[in-house]
Amino acid sequence: MEQALYPSIDGSREEREQFVGLLEELLTTVDEMKDPDKMTLGKLPDDPYANRDIPQQPGTMKKVIQELKELAQGHRFVNHRYVANASTLPNIPSLLGQVMMTLVNGNNLWDVEGSAAARAEVKLTRMLSEVIGYNPEKSGGFTTWGGQGAVFQSLRLAIARQFPDSNEEGVPPNLYCFASELSHYSLFKAMQATGIGTNHLIRIKTNDDHSMNIEDLQEKMEAVAEKGGIPLYVLASTGTTDTFGVDDVKQVKKVCTNIEAAHQLAPIYLHADSAMGGMYTFFNDYETEENPLGFRNQVIDEIKRLQKKFRHLRLADSLVFDFHKLGQTPYISSLFLVKDRSMFGYVDLNEEETPYVGNRGYGNYHTSYTLECSRMGSSLPIYASLIGMGVEGYQTILAQYLDVNIAFREALKERFSNVAVTNEVSPITTFRFYPGRPMWEAEKEGRMSSEEVTDINEYNSRFAEVLGEARDEIYFGNTSRQRYVAVTDREELESVYVQKFFSISPYTTVDRVPEYIDFLEKQMNAFHKSMQLI
Ligand SMILES: *Cc1c(COP(=O)(O)O)cnc(C)c1O
């Protein structure tokens, strides 16, 4: 009885067929809940609090599948109706990798306990180092818990590299980190958790293209150094989460080098937070003149613009590939990559500290420098995806996202006289509606009052509510903090509320664009009608 609940140990065909039968049932269950006319699977779910007891008796596999089905009811499913965020539809190679990962259940902490994933991790590190332009003989990397995990691990390296005693003595009191005001909150959390404290996070202004303002960075780093503070770490956002603004890594690096020289400082750590944008480095070597994949001219122009920015990622000390975003693999699959793997030595444990693993005479890959102990083998789904997609597969889908967004922007501006597109071409389009004519230029230039800006925010926030009600039809995203703008009557800046279109699956195609626009128009009419009633 007990053994029947486990895979066979002898590869018996009969037992495999039973297992395949269950998988088939599971896949069928999910497939039967799919409906291209809706964004969600099946029906609305049950009340999750109704039943809290673990069953006393073992359940049948039929029961297990039934219960799983119940949980999947009402789940969002990424088809062409989902255009809200970077929640990917994992591709089939990555799903195969994920199944292999669980079949062998390797622990990526130590190659003896997880040789498949460890080998995949070593290969991935080399492959992606080549893409970035890191020297693969020197670089290192490991999969970790998301873009957030990469920021945390990079900050830990920055502290330990400059203050090797800090592991024993704690973190010095006068360390400062710098990131744009539109950076992801990952750094904020990492500063809480490392004990540096969020008061020591210096936020840098952004430009109209949502990249970090380099003069402001220079001034603020200078000010910290002059007062005797230690500029420790700069986070360059390469693809901001909402608007895909890309910081100029080359200029950021230059500022760091200047400050180091002027104040005789140790090297300042530079992490490129490429969780959102990292996959676009796959165009670094794309021949835009020959254009072997035949992208249309407008798409090529955007690829050229992005190439200029992403080619400099190699200047960063570390970066991340968040495959579960634009890399089309399941959660959590992120590779943290460092230029110089000898840095891991600053945070590695001594053998005496790891009595369970790694200090025996066998195995040669023991990752005791990660913040995790056991690690899932998510290098397998990533590796499988790279093999299944290839560079061209990724280039094709990433170019499709640009293509769709170009078409979406054009159609949006054609249909609505009261809209402004508020970011550069990328997989994301942010757009802001106005009660009358678009006032985006005036807002950006700080020519509007606080009340005027907040009224327009309110208008967009209420419209987002209307869109949200109809999200089963098409699910748009939104953000209350696309960027900050100056206002005429107050010192403080105002944040800007916008709607968001995010193309994240191959099913979001140029052909679909009219549907998205029709939907927005229908909801806008309903919104205006409802306002007249109030
Ligand atoms: C999404 C994102 C993160 C966090 O990544 P997770 O994988 O969700 O942990 C960090 N930085 C940026 C810029 C992001 O877009």
The ligand as an SDF file (V2000), in Angstrom:
LIG
                    3D

 15 15  0  0  0  0  0  0  0  0999 V2000
   10.1050   41.8240  -10.3400 C   0  0  0  0  0  0  0  0  0  0  0  0
   11.2640   42.6140   -9.9800 C   0  0  0  0  0  0  0  0  0  0  0  0
   12.0170   42.3080   -8.8410 C   0  0  0  0  0  0  0  0  0  0  0  0
   11.6240   41.1970   -7.9100 C   0  0  0  0  0  0  0  0  0  0  0  0
   11.7390   39.9890   -8.5550 O   0  0  0  0  0  0  0  0  0  0  0  0
   11.0500   38.6700   -7.9780 P   0  0  0  0  0  0  0  0  0  0  0  0
   11.4560   37.6500   -8.9530 O   0  0  0  0  0  0  0  0  0  0  0  0
    9.5960   38.9420   -7.9200 O   0  0  0  0  0  0  0  0  0  0  0  0
   11.6300   38.4590   -6.6210 O   0  0  0  0  0  0  0  0  0  0  0  0
   13.1390   43.0620   -8.5820 C   0  0  0  0  0  0  0  0  0  0  0  0
   13.4800   44.0790   -9.3860 N   0  0  0  0  0  0  0  0  0  0  0  0
   12.7820   44.4130  -10.4790 C   0  0  0  0  0  0  0  0  0  0  0  0
   13.2340   45.5500  -11.3370 C   0  0  0  0  0  0  0  0  0  0  0  0
   11.6470   43.6930  -10.8050 C   0  0  0  0  0  0  0  0  0  0  0  0
   10.9290   44.0350  -11.8880 O   0  0  0  0  0  0  0  0  0  0  0  0
  1  2  1  0
  2  3  1  0
  2 14  2  0
  3  4  1  0
  3 10  2  0
  4  5  1  0
  5  6  1  0
  6  7  2  0
  6  8  1  0
  6  9  1  0
 10 11  1  0
 11 12  2  0
 12 13  1  0
 12 14  1  0
 14 15  1  0
M  END
$$$$
